[in-house]
Amino acid sequence: MKLHKINDQLVLDIDTYELTDIIDDYLTEEGGIVYEFLQELPSEEYRTFRLFFNEKCSETQLIQLLENFTDNELIDIVKFQS
């Protein structure tokens, strides 16, 4: 995952559909965060998705929620999908 900004808009890039779905559900259920729109990015390795968030969503809030996932949990989700 990669959290960054494009034209001052906060975006989160996530590899694989399953991981995107899990992160989306978690952000919505645990943080009340809903992305504005989703874009599928061209990739040869994985289906990569970019979630765009509105200005109400702070970078700090997103980071705090995403830090609840360990690296091993994220790796297991991606491996399970393969």
C-alpha positions as CSV (number, residue, x, y, z in Angstrom):
1,M,0.0,0.0,0.0
2,K,1.1,3.5,-0.7
3,L,-0.6,6.6,0.9
4,H,0.2,9.8,-1.0
5,K,-1.3,13.0,-2.5
6,I,-2.2,13.8,-6.0
7,N,-3.0,17.5,-6.6
8,D,-3.5,17.9,-2.8
9,Q,-6.0,15.0,-2.7
10,L,-5.2,12.1,-0.4
11,V,-5.0,8.8,-2.2
12,L,-4.2,5.2,-1.2
13,D,-2.8,2.7,-3.8
14,I,-3.5,-0.9,-3.0
15,D,-2.4,-4.0,-4.9
16,T,-5.0,-6.8,-5.4
17,Y,-8.7,-6.6,-5.3
18,E,-9.2,-8.7,-2.2
19,L,-6.9,-6.4,-0.1
20,T,-8.6,-3.3,-1.5
21,D,-12.0,-4.8,-0.4
22,I,-10.7,-5.6,3.1
23,I,-9.1,-2.2,3.6
24,D,-12.3,-0.5,2.2
25,D,-14.5,-2.4,4.6
26,Y,-12.2,-1.8,7.6
27,L,-11.9,2.0,6.9
28,T,-15.7,2.3,6.6
29,E,-16.6,0.1,9.6
30,E,-13.9,1.1,12.0
31,G,-13.2,4.7,11.0
32,G,-16.3,5.9,9.2
33,I,-14.1,6.7,6.2
34,V,-15.6,6.3,2.7
35,Y,-13.5,7.0,-0.3
36,E,-14.9,9.4,-3.0
37,F,-14.0,7.2,-6.0
38,L,-11.8,4.2,-7.0
39,Q,-9.6,4.0,-10.0
40,E,-8.1,0.7,-11.4
41,L,-4.5,1.3,-12.4
42,P,-2.8,-0.6,-15.2
43,S,-0.4,-3.2,-13.8
44,E,1.2,-6.4,-15.1
45,E,1.7,-8.0,-11.7
46,Y,-1.5,-7.3,-9.8
47,R,-4.8,-5.5,-10.2
48,T,-3.9,-2.2,-8.5
49,F,-6.5,0.2,-7.2
50,R,-6.3,3.8,-6.2
51,L,-8.8,5.1,-3.6
52,F,-9.3,8.9,-3.6
53,F,-10.5,10.5,-0.3
54,N,-12.2,13.9,0.2
55,E,-10.8,16.7,2.3
56,K,-12.7,15.6,5.4
57,C,-10.4,12.6,5.7
58,S,-7.1,13.4,7.4
59,E,-3.8,11.7,6.6
60,T,-3.3,11.1,10.3
61,Q,-6.6,9.4,10.7
62,L,-5.9,7.1,7.7
63,I,-2.4,6.3,8.9
64,Q,-3.7,5.4,12.4
65,L,-6.3,3.0,11.0
66,L,-3.9,1.4,8.5
67,E,-1.3,0.9,11.2
68,N,-3.7,-1.6,12.8
69,F,-2.7,-4.1,10.1
70,T,0.6,-5.9,10.6
71,D,2.9,-6.5,7.6
72,N,2.3,-10.3,8.1
73,E,-1.5,-9.8,8.0
74,L,-1.2,-7.9,4.7
75,I,1.1,-10.5,3.2
76,D,-1.2,-13.3,4.2
77,I,-4.1,-11.6,2.5
78,V,-2.2,-11.2,-0.7
79,K,-0.8,-14.8,-0.6
80,F,-4.3,-16.2,0.1
81,Q,-5.5,-14.6,-3.1
82,S,-2.7,-16.1,-5.3
